[in-house]
């Protein structure tokens, strides 16, 4: 098939396509590796347990699950989360 100039360029190999292919096969080829490429975090069992427990708590509460699946937060973020973060920073750094 004859491609246009754009089609020829678009159908050629690219660095990003090669990277995505490498990232996609990395764990299949070496499942025990500490995979920290392409923005993916490593599998840290303690962190995975915490996230799983937190998600379970949310999913077990119909109101929290409803908010998770279909209620947009304001652009400034969740007020409860922001208050908790402010309290943490105040306590940690002695801020007022």
Biopython code that builds the backbone (N, CA, C, O; Angstrom):
import numpy as np
from Bio.PDB.StructureBuilder import StructureBuilder

atoms = [
    (1, "UNK", "N", (0.848, -1.177, 0.000)),
    (1, "UNK", "CA", (0.000, 0.000, 0.000)),
    (1, "UNK", "C", (0.890, 1.237, 0.000)),
    (1, "UNK", "O", (1.903, 1.277, 0.698)),
    (2, "UNK", "N", (0.523, 2.215, -0.761)),
    (2, "UNK", "CA", (1.271, 3.471, -0.836)),
    (2, "UNK", "C", (0.704, 4.439, 0.192)),
    (2, "UNK", "O", (-0.487, 4.751, 0.181)),
    (3, "UNK", "N", (1.571, 4.908, 1.075)),
    (3, "UNK", "CA", (1.170, 5.880, 2.094)),
    (3, "UNK", "C", (1.532, 7.291, 1.674)),
    (3, "UNK", "O", (2.433, 7.501, 0.862)),
    (4, "UNK", "N", (0.815, 8.259, 2.240)),
    (4, "UNK", "CA", (1.180, 9.661, 2.060)),
    (4, "UNK", "C", (2.458, 9.919, 2.857)),
    (4, "UNK", "O", (2.916, 9.052, 3.601)),
    (5, "UNK", "N", (3.024, 11.100, 2.702)),
    (5, "UNK", "CA", (4.209, 11.461, 3.474)),
    (5, "UNK", "C", (3.901, 11.349, 4.968)),
    (5, "UNK", "O", (4.701, 10.819, 5.740)),
    (6, "UNK", "N", (2.737, 11.854, 5.361)),
    (6, "UNK", "CA", (2.333, 11.755, 6.765)),
    (6, "UNK", "C", (2.177, 10.287, 7.180)),
    (6, "UNK", "O", (2.644, 9.892, 8.249)),
    (7, "UNK", "N", (1.526, 9.485, 6.341)),
    (7, "UNK", "CA", (1.323, 8.069, 6.641)),
    (7, "UNK", "C", (2.636, 7.322, 6.775)),
    (7, "UNK", "O", (2.781, 6.477, 7.658)),
    (8, "UNK", "N", (3.591, 7.623, 5.912)),
    (8, "UNK", "CA", (4.916, 7.002, 6.013)),
    (8, "UNK", "C", (5.565, 7.337, 7.353)),
    (8, "UNK", "O", (6.089, 6.463, 8.044)),
    (9, "UNK", "N", (5.519, 8.610, 7.703)),
    (9, "UNK", "CA", (6.138, 9.032, 8.962)),
    (9, "UNK", "C", (5.403, 8.430, 10.157)),
    (9, "UNK", "O", (6.033, 7.977, 11.113)),
    (10, "UNK", "N", (4.084, 8.425, 10.102)),
    (10, "UNK", "CA", (3.254, 7.935, 11.204)),
    (10, "UNK", "C", (3.415, 6.434, 11.415)),
    (10, "UNK", "O", (3.279, 5.956, 12.542)),
    (11, "UNK", "N", (3.698, 5.688, 10.365)),
    (11, "UNK", "CA", (3.772, 4.230, 10.469)),
    (11, "UNK", "C", (5.169, 3.723, 10.817)),
    (11, "UNK", "O", (5.350, 2.523, 11.024)),
    (12, "UNK", "N", (6.145, 4.600, 10.884)),
    (12, "UNK", "CA", (7.502, 4.179, 11.228)),
    (12, "UNK", "C", (7.640, 3.974, 12.734)),
    (12, "UNK", "O", (6.826, 4.457, 13.522)),
    (13, "UNK", "N", (8.664, 3.264, 13.103)),
    (13, "UNK", "CA", (8.963, 3.050, 14.522)),
    (13, "UNK", "C", (9.305, 4.381, 15.179)),
    (13, "UNK", "O", (9.898, 5.265, 14.561)),
    (14, "UNK", "N", (8.917, 4.503, 16.446)),
    (14, "UNK", "CA", (9.234, 5.730, 17.176)),
    (14, "UNK", "C", (9.789, 5.365, 18.543)),
    (14, "UNK", "O", (9.580, 4.257, 19.036)),
    (15, "UNK", "N", (10.481, 6.289, 19.133)),
    (15, "UNK", "CA", (11.053, 6.064, 20.457)),
    (15, "UNK", "C", (9.992, 5.765, 21.503)),
    (15, "UNK", "O", (10.181, 4.879, 22.337)),
    (16, "UNK", "N", (8.884, 6.486, 21.472)),
    (16, "UNK", "CA", (7.855, 6.285, 22.482)),
    (16, "UNK", "C", (7.193, 4.924, 22.310)),
    (16, "UNK", "O", (6.864, 4.273, 23.301)),
    (17, "UNK", "N", (6.993, 4.483, 21.073)),
    (17, "UNK", "CA", (6.402, 3.163, 20.845)),
    (17, "UNK", "C", (7.333, 2.066, 21.361)),
    (17, "UNK", "O", (6.875, 1.085, 21.947)),
    (18, "UNK", "N", (8.628, 2.231, 21.146)),
    (18, "UNK", "CA", (9.608, 1.267, 21.647)),
    (18, "UNK", "C", (9.617, 1.248, 23.168)),
    (18, "UNK", "O", (9.672, 0.178, 23.773)),
    (19, "UNK", "N", (9.563, 2.416, 23.789)),
    (19, "UNK", "CA", (9.520, 2.496, 25.245)),
    (19, "UNK", "C", (8.276, 1.811, 25.786)),
    (19, "UNK", "O", (8.359, 1.038, 26.740)),
    (20, "UNK", "N", (7.126, 2.088, 25.187)),
    (20, "UNK", "CA", (5.878, 1.476, 25.654)),
    (20, "UNK", "C", (5.936, -0.043, 25.513)),
    (20, "UNK", "O", (5.442, -0.766, 26.378)),
    (21, "UNK", "N", (6.533, -0.528, 24.432)),
    (21, "UNK", "CA", (6.681, -1.973, 24.245)),
    (21, "UNK", "C", (7.583, -2.558, 25.327)),
    (21, "UNK", "O", (7.279, -3.606, 25.896)),
    (22, "UNK", "N", (8.690, -1.881, 25.607)),
    (22, "UNK", "CA", (9.608, -2.342, 26.658)),
    (22, "UNK", "C", (8.916, -2.378, 28.020)),
    (22, "UNK", "O", (9.070, -3.340, 28.773)),
    (23, "UNK", "N", (8.161, -1.339, 28.332)),
    (23, "UNK", "CA", (7.459, -1.291, 29.616)),
    (23, "UNK", "C", (6.400, -2.382, 29.701)),
    (23, "UNK", "O", (6.180, -2.966, 30.762)),
    (24, "UNK", "N", (5.750, -2.650, 28.580)),
    (24, "UNK", "CA", (4.704, -3.662, 28.568)),
    (24, "UNK", "C", (5.219, -5.078, 28.755)),
    (24, "UNK", "O", (4.499, -5.932, 29.273)),
    (25, "UNK", "N", (6.440, -5.341, 28.346)),
    (25, "UNK", "CA", (6.983, -6.700, 28.456)),
    (25, "UNK", "C", (7.888, -6.892, 29.662)),
    (25, "UNK", "O", (8.207, -8.030, 30.008)),
    (26, "UNK", "N", (8.301, -5.834, 30.300)),
    (26, "UNK", "CA", (9.304, -5.929, 31.371)),
    (26, "UNK", "C", (8.910, -6.905, 32.477)),
    (26, "UNK", "O", (9.697, -7.783, 32.832)),
    (27, "UNK", "N", (7.726, -6.764, 33.016)),
    (27, "UNK", "CA", (7.330, -7.622, 34.143)),
    (27, "UNK", "C", (6.988, -9.040, 33.702)),
    (27, "UNK", "O", (7.106, -9.977, 34.492)),
    (28, "UNK", "N", (6.567, -9.209, 32.458)),
    (28, "UNK", "CA", (6.320, -10.573, 31.975)),
    (28, "UNK", "C", (7.636, -11.341, 31.861)),
    (28, "UNK", "O", (7.688, -12.540, 32.135)),
    (29, "UNK", "N", (8.682, -10.652, 31.461)),
    (29, "UNK", "CA", (9.978, -11.308, 31.275)),
    (29, "UNK", "C", (10.745, -11.452, 32.582)),
    (29, "UNK", "O", (11.492, -12.415, 32.756)),
    (30, "UNK", "N", (10.574, -10.511, 33.501)),
    (30, "UNK", "CA", (11.294, -10.545, 34.779)),
    (30, "UNK", "C", (10.332, -10.154, 35.904)),
    (30, "UNK", "O", (10.403, -9.031, 36.404)),
    (31, "UNK", "N", (9.438, -11.057, 36.310)),
    (31, "UNK", "CA", (8.408, -10.719, 37.290)),
    (31, "UNK", "C", (8.942, -10.347, 38.673)),
    (31, "UNK", "O", (8.213, -9.774, 39.482)),
    (32, "UNK", "N", (10.205, -10.668, 38.952)),
    (32, "UNK", "CA", (10.764, -10.364, 40.271)),
    (32, "UNK", "C", (11.493, -9.019, 40.320)),
    (32, "UNK", "O", (12.009, -8.635, 41.370)),
    (33, "UNK", "N", (11.539, -8.312, 39.211)),
    (33, "UNK", "CA", (12.284, -7.047, 39.192)),
    (33, "UNK", "C", (11.540, -5.944, 39.949)),
    (33, "UNK", "O", (10.315, -5.978, 40.073)),
    (34, "UNK", "N", (12.281, -4.990, 40.438)),
    (34, "UNK", "CA", (11.715, -3.807, 41.091)),
    (34, "UNK", "C", (11.438, -2.803, 39.975)),
    (34, "UNK", "O", (12.324, -2.052, 39.567)),
    (35, "UNK", "N", (10.215, -2.797, 39.493)),
    (35, "UNK", "CA", (9.846, -2.050, 38.292)),
    (35, "UNK", "C", (9.509, -0.610, 38.640)),
    (35, "UNK", "O", (8.457, -0.333, 39.215)),
    (36, "UNK", "N", (10.396, 0.296, 38.294)),
    (36, "UNK", "CA", (10.159, 1.702, 38.596)),
    (36, "UNK", "C", (10.305, 2.560, 37.344)),
    (36, "UNK", "O", (10.693, 3.726, 37.427)),
    (37, "UNK", "N", (9.996, 1.988, 36.194)),
    (37, "UNK", "CA", (10.121, 2.719, 34.942)),
    (37, "UNK", "C", (8.787, 3.254, 34.462)),
    (37, "UNK", "O", (7.733, 2.737, 34.833)),
    (38, "UNK", "N", (8.829, 4.267, 33.654)),
    (38, "UNK", "CA", (7.638, 4.780, 33.003)),
    (38, "UNK", "C", (6.600, 5.343, 33.948)),
    (38, "UNK", "O", (5.420, 5.393, 33.602)),
    (39, "UNK", "N", (7.006, 5.769, 35.133)),
    (39, "UNK", "CA", (6.070, 6.351, 36.077)),
    (39, "UNK", "C", (5.392, 5.335, 36.975)),
    (39, "UNK", "O", (4.575, 5.713, 37.815)),
    (40, "UNK", "N", (5.705, 4.057, 36.823)),
    (40, "UNK", "CA", (5.098, 3.035, 37.667)),
    (40, "UNK", "C", (5.888, 2.881, 38.958)),
    (40, "UNK", "O", (7.118, 2.833, 38.943)),
    (41, "UNK", "N", (5.175, 2.805, 40.066)),
    (41, "UNK", "CA", (5.881, 2.576, 41.333)),
    (41, "UNK", "C", (6.260, 1.111, 41.481)),
    (41, "UNK", "O", (5.712, 0.242, 40.803)),
    (42, "UNK", "N", (7.184, 0.855, 42.357)),
    (42, "UNK", "CA", (7.536, -0.526, 42.678)),
    (42, "UNK", "C", (6.401, -1.153, 43.472)),
    (42, "UNK", "O", (5.594, -0.445, 44.074)),
    (43, "UNK", "N", (6.339, -2.483, 43.474)),
    (43, "UNK", "CA", (5.376, -3.193, 44.316)),
    (43, "UNK", "C", (5.951, -3.231, 45.724)),
    (43, "UNK", "O", (6.926, -3.933, 45.992)),
    (44, "UNK", "N", (5.339, -2.476, 46.608)),
    (44, "UNK", "CA", (5.759, -2.446, 48.005)),
    (44, "UNK", "C", (4.606, -3.026, 48.803)),
    (44, "UNK", "O", (3.572, -2.376, 48.956)),
    (45, "UNK", "N", (4.766, -4.247, 49.316)),
    (45, "UNK", "CA", (3.647, -4.935, 49.961)),
    (45, "UNK", "C", (2.928, -4.109, 51.024)),
    (45, "UNK", "O", (1.698, -4.125, 51.077)),
    (46, "UNK", "N", (3.658, -3.392, 51.868)),
    (46, "UNK", "CA", (3.009, -2.602, 52.918)),
    (46, "UNK", "C", (2.145, -1.493, 52.324)),
    (46, "UNK", "O", (1.061, -1.209, 52.833)),
    (47, "UNK", "N", (2.615, -0.872, 51.260)),
    (47, "UNK", "CA", (1.843, 0.186, 50.603)),
    (47, "UNK", "C", (0.625, -0.424, 49.910)),
    (47, "UNK", "O", (-0.473, 0.127, 49.986)),
    (48, "UNK", "N", (0.816, -1.555, 49.238)),
    (48, "UNK", "CA", (-0.311, -2.210, 48.573)),
    (48, "UNK", "C", (-1.389, -2.607, 49.584)),
    (48, "UNK", "O", (-2.579, -2.460, 49.308)),
    (49, "UNK", "N", (-0.979, -3.109, 50.750)),
    (49, "UNK", "CA", (-1.956, -3.463, 51.788)),
    (49, "UNK", "C", (-2.732, -2.236, 52.243)),
    (49, "UNK", "O", (-3.952, -2.287, 52.402)),
    (50, "UNK", "N", (-2.011, -1.122, 52.456)),
    (50, "UNK", "CA", (-2.665, 0.098, 52.913)),
    (50, "UNK", "C", (-3.665, 0.610, 51.883)),
    (50, "UNK", "O", (-4.779, 0.996, 52.236)),
    (51, "UNK", "N", (-3.275, 0.616, 50.618)),
    (51, "UNK", "CA", (-4.175, 1.075, 49.557)),
    (51, "UNK", "C", (-5.382, 0.140, 49.457)),
    (51, "UNK", "O", (-6.517, 0.603, 49.341)),
    (52, "UNK", "N", (-5.139, -1.182, 49.502)),
    (52, "UNK", "CA", (-6.232, -2.153, 49.434)),
    (52, "UNK", "C", (-7.196, -1.964, 50.604)),
    (52, "UNK", "O", (-8.412, -1.980, 50.417)),
    (53, "UNK", "N", (-6.648, -1.783, 51.823)),
    (53, "UNK", "CA", (-7.498, -1.578, 52.999)),
    (53, "UNK", "C", (-8.304, -0.288, 52.887)),
    (53, "UNK", "O", (-9.480, -0.249, 53.247)),
    (54, "UNK", "N", (-7.661, 0.765, 52.385)),
    (54, "UNK", "CA", (-8.364, 2.042, 52.228)),
    (54, "UNK", "C", (-9.484, 1.923, 51.194)),
    (54, "UNK", "O", (-10.590, 2.422, 51.405)),
    (55, "UNK", "N", (-9.190, 1.264, 50.083)),
    (55, "UNK", "CA", (-10.226, 1.081, 49.058)),
    (55, "UNK", "C", (-11.371, 0.225, 49.582)),
    (55, "UNK", "O", (-12.535, 0.496, 49.286)),
    (56, "UNK", "N", (-11.051, -0.802, 50.357)),
    (56, "UNK", "CA", (-12.104, -1.650, 50.923)),
    (56, "UNK", "C", (-13.000, -0.829, 51.846)),
    (56, "UNK", "O", (-14.222, -0.970, 51.811)),
    (57, "UNK", "N", (-12.401, 0.026, 52.670)),
    (57, "UNK", "CA", (-13.178, 0.886, 53.559)),
    (57, "UNK", "C", (-14.119, 1.776, 52.756)),
    (57, "UNK", "O", (-15.284, 1.940, 53.115)),
    (58, "UNK", "N", (-13.614, 2.345, 51.674)),
    (58, "UNK", "CA", (-14.439, 3.200, 50.818)),
    (58, "UNK", "C", (-15.562, 2.391, 50.167)),
    (58, "UNK", "O", (-16.721, 2.804, 50.182)),
    (59, "UNK", "N", (-15.212, 1.240, 49.597)),
    (59, "UNK", "CA", (-16.205, 0.444, 48.872)),
    (59, "UNK", "C", (-17.262, -0.155, 49.796)),
    (59, "UNK", "O", (-18.377, -0.436, 49.355)),
    (60, "UNK", "N", (-16.928, -0.353, 51.068)),
    (60, "UNK", "CA", (-17.896, -0.887, 52.029)),
    (60, "UNK", "C", (-18.899, 0.169, 52.494)),
    (60, "UNK", "O", (-19.894, -0.163, 53.140)),
    (61, "UNK", "N", (-18.647, 1.417, 52.175)),
    (61, "UNK", "CA", (-19.538, 2.515, 52.565)),
    (61, "UNK", "C", (-20.204, 3.057, 51.292)),
    (61, "UNK", "O", (-19.540, 3.711, 50.488)),
    (62, "UNK", "N", (-21.502, 2.797, 51.097)),
    (62, "UNK", "CA", (-22.159, 3.211, 49.845)),
    (62, "UNK", "C", (-21.994, 4.699, 49.518)),
    (62, "UNK", "O", (-21.831, 5.061, 48.353)),
    (63, "UNK", "N", (-22.035, 5.554, 50.530)),
    (63, "UNK", "CA", (-21.897, 6.989, 50.262)),
    (63, "UNK", "C", (-20.480, 7.325, 49.788)),
    (63, "UNK", "O", (-20.303, 8.101, 48.848)),
    (64, "UNK", "N", (-19.474, 6.739, 50.443)),
    (64, "UNK", "CA", (-18.096, 6.985, 50.016)),
    (64, "UNK", "C", (-17.848, 6.422, 48.617)),
    (64, "UNK", "O", (-17.172, 7.050, 47.802)),
    (65, "UNK", "N", (-18.400, 5.228, 48.340)),
    (65, "UNK", "CA", (-18.241, 4.631, 47.016)),
    (65, "UNK", "C", (-18.908, 5.506, 45.958)),
    (65, "UNK", "O", (-18.351, 5.714, 44.880)),
    (66, "UNK", "N", (-20.096, 6.017, 46.266)),
    (66, "UNK", "CA", (-20.801, 6.909, 45.335)),
    (66, "UNK", "C", (-19.931, 8.115, 44.993)),
    (66, "UNK", "O", (-19.825, 8.502, 43.829)),
    (67, "UNK", "N", (-19.313, 8.701, 46.006)),
    (67, "UNK", "CA", (-18.453, 9.867, 45.769)),
    (67, "UNK", "C", (-17.221, 9.488, 44.960)),
    (67, "UNK", "O", (-16.793, 10.247, 44.091)),
    (68, "UNK", "N", (-16.654, 8.331, 45.234)),
    (68, "UNK", "CA", (-15.468, 7.889, 44.498)),
    (68, "UNK", "C", (-15.767, 7.725, 43.013)),
    (68, "UNK", "O", (-14.968, 8.122, 42.165)),
    (69, "UNK", "N", (-16.923, 7.137, 42.703)),
    (69, "UNK", "CA", (-17.221, 6.788, 41.320)),
    (69, "UNK", "C", (-17.876, 7.892, 40.499)),
    (69, "UNK", "O", (-17.868, 7.819, 39.270)),
    (70, "UNK", "N", (-18.441, 8.908, 41.136)),
    (70, "UNK", "CA", (-19.159, 9.840, 40.271)),
    (70, "UNK", "C", (-19.348, 11.244, 40.770)),
    (70, "UNK", "O", (-20.191, 11.967, 40.238)),
    (71, "UNK", "N", (-18.602, 11.666, 41.772)),
    (71, "UNK", "CA", (-18.751, 13.030, 42.260)),
    (71, "UNK", "C", (-17.416, 13.745, 42.090)),
    (71, "UNK", "O", (-16.414, 13.375, 42.703)),
    (72, "UNK", "N", (-17.420, 14.763, 41.258)),
    (72, "UNK", "CA", (-16.201, 15.529, 41.034)),
    (72, "UNK", "C", (-15.884, 16.395, 42.251)),
    (72, "UNK", "O", (-16.778, 16.952, 42.888)),
    (73, "UNK", "N", (-14.604, 16.494, 42.553)),
    (73, "UNK", "CA", (-14.156, 17.411, 43.590)),
    (73, "UNK", "C", (-13.975, 18.793, 42.963)),
    (73, "UNK", "O", (-13.899, 18.930, 41.742)),
    (74, "UNK", "N", (-13.908, 19.797, 43.808)),
    (74, "UNK", "CA", (-13.636, 21.137, 43.282)),
    (74, "UNK", "C", (-12.183, 21.171, 42.805)),
    (74, "UNK", "O", (-11.377, 20.332, 43.208)),
    (75, "UNK", "N", (-11.853, 22.128, 41.960)),
    (75, "UNK", "CA", (-10.467, 22.226, 41.484)),
    (75, "UNK", "C", (-9.460, 22.423, 42.615)),
    (75, "UNK", "O", (-8.287, 22.080, 42.468)),
    (76, "UNK", "N", (-9.910, 22.971, 43.738)),
    (76, "UNK", "CA", (-9.008, 23.191, 44.866)),
    (76, "UNK", "C", (-8.726, 21.894, 45.622)),
    (76, "UNK", "O", (-7.761, 21.827, 46.384)),
    (77, "UNK", "N", (-9.544, 20.868, 45.425)),
    (77, "UNK", "CA", (-9.353, 19.603, 46.116)),
    (77, "UNK", "C", (-10.402, 19.395, 47.194)),
    (77, "UNK", "O", (-11.229, 20.268, 47.457)),
    (78, "UNK", "N", (-10.351, 18.229, 47.808)),
    (78, "UNK", "CA", (-11.295, 17.854, 48.850)),
    (78, "UNK", "C", (-10.994, 18.629, 50.131)),
    (78, "UNK", "O", (-9.858, 18.641, 50.606)),
    (79, "UNK", "N", (-12.015, 19.272, 50.682)),
    (79, "UNK", "CA", (-11.833, 20.096, 51.878)),
    (79, "UNK", "C", (-11.318, 19.312, 53.064)),
    (79, "UNK", "O", (-10.454, 19.797, 53.795)),
    (80, "UNK", "N", (-11.834, 18.099, 53.272)),
    (80, "UNK", "CA", (-11.387, 17.275, 54.399)),
    (80, "UNK", "C", (-9.911, 16.891, 54.239)),
    (80, "UNK", "O", (-9.148, 16.907, 55.205)),
    (81, "UNK", "N", (-9.528, 16.552, 53.025)),
    (81, "UNK", "CA", (-8.136, 16.202, 52.749)),
    (81, "UNK", "C", (-7.225, 17.418, 52.948)),
    (81, "UNK", "O", (-6.151, 17.304, 53.537)),
    (82, "UNK", "N", (-7.658, 18.569, 52.456)),
    (82, "UNK", "CA", (-6.855, 19.781, 52.606)),
    (82, "UNK", "C", (-6.696, 20.166, 54.077)),
    (82, "UNK", "O", (-5.623, 20.601, 54.494)),
    (83, "UNK", "N", (-7.764, 20.005, 54.861)),
    (83, "UNK", "CA", (-7.684, 20.306, 56.298)),
    (83, "UNK", "C", (-6.713, 19.356, 56.995)),
    (83, "UNK", "O", (-5.920, 19.780, 57.836)),
    (84, "UNK", "N", (-6.777, 18.073, 56.643)),
    (84, "UNK", "CA", (-5.874, 17.091, 57.242)),
    (84, "UNK", "C", (-4.426, 17.387, 56.853)),
    (84, "UNK", "O", (-3.525, 17.273, 57.683)),
    (85, "UNK", "N", (-4.202, 17.764, 55.603)),
    (85, "UNK", "CA", (-2.856, 18.108, 55.158)),
    (85, "UNK", "C", (-2.347, 19.349, 55.878)),
    (85, "UNK", "O", (-1.195, 19.389, 56.309)),
    (86, "UNK", "N", (-3.193, 20.351, 56.011)),
    (86, "UNK", "CA", (-2.797, 21.571, 56.716)),
    (86, "UNK", "C", (-2.454, 21.260, 58.173)),
    (86, "UNK", "O", (-1.467, 21.773, 58.700)),
    (87, "UNK", "N", (-3.262, 20.424, 58.825)),
    (87, "UNK", "CA", (-2.989, 20.059, 60.221)),
    (87, "UNK", "C", (-1.662, 19.311, 60.323)),
    (87, "UNK", "O", (-0.875, 19.557, 61.237)),
    (88, "UNK", "N", (-1.417, 18.400, 59.386)),
    (88, "UNK", "CA", (-0.157, 17.651, 59.391)),
    (88, "UNK", "C", (1.033, 18.592, 59.225)),
    (88, "UNK", "O", (2.004, 18.503, 59.977)),
    (89, "UNK", "N", (0.964, 19.494, 58.246)),
    (89, "UNK", "CA", (2.068, 20.428, 58.015)),
    (89, "UNK", "C", (2.266, 21.360, 59.197)),
    (89, "UNK", "O", (3.398, 21.666, 59.573)),
    (90, "UNK", "N", (1.147, 21.815, 59.791)),
    (90, "UNK", "CA", (1.263, 22.674, 60.975)),
    (90, "UNK", "C", (1.962, 21.954, 62.108)),
    (90, "UNK", "O", (2.857, 22.510, 62.746)),
    (91, "UNK", "N", (1.553, 20.704, 62.364)),
    (91, "UNK", "CA", (2.160, 19.930, 63.448)),
    (91, "UNK", "C", (3.618, 19.597, 63.156)),
    (91, "UNK", "O", (4.468, 19.676, 64.043)),
    (92, "UNK", "N", (3.899, 19.230, 61.924)),
    (92, "UNK", "CA", (5.249, 18.800, 61.557)),
    (92, "UNK", "C", (6.240, 19.951, 61.555)),
    (92, "UNK", "O", (7.379, 19.797, 61.995)),
    (93, "UNK", "N", (5.803, 21.112, 61.057)),
    (93, "UNK", "CA", (6.729, 22.221, 60.898)),
    (93, "UNK", "C", (6.479, 23.383, 61.858)),
    (93, "UNK", "O", (7.150, 24.411, 61.779)),
    (94, "UNK", "N", (5.516, 23.220, 62.761)),
    (94, "UNK", "CA", (5.225, 24.269, 63.729)),
    (94, "UNK", "C", (4.605, 25.505, 63.113)),
    (94, "UNK", "O", (4.751, 26.604, 63.649)),
    (95, "UNK", "N", (3.914, 25.342, 61.996)),
    (95, "UNK", "CA", (3.280, 26.480, 61.344)),
    (95, "UNK", "C", (1.981, 26.818, 62.032)),
    (95, "UNK", "O", (1.380, 25.978, 62.702)),
    (96, "UNK", "N", (1.557, 28.035, 61.865)),
    (96, "UNK", "CA", (0.260, 28.455, 62.412)),
    (96, "UNK", "C", (-0.793, 28.411, 61.313)),
    (96, "UNK", "O", (-1.957, 28.727, 61.560)),
]
sb = StructureBuilder()
sb.init_structure("model")
sb.init_model(0)
sb.init_chain("A")
sb.init_seg("    ")
for serial, (resi, resn, name, xyz) in enumerate(atoms, 1):
    if name == "N":
        sb.init_residue(resn, " ", resi, " ")
    sb.init_atom(name, np.array(xyz, "f"), 0.0, 1.0, " ", f" {name:<3s}", serial, name[0])
structure = sb.get_structure()
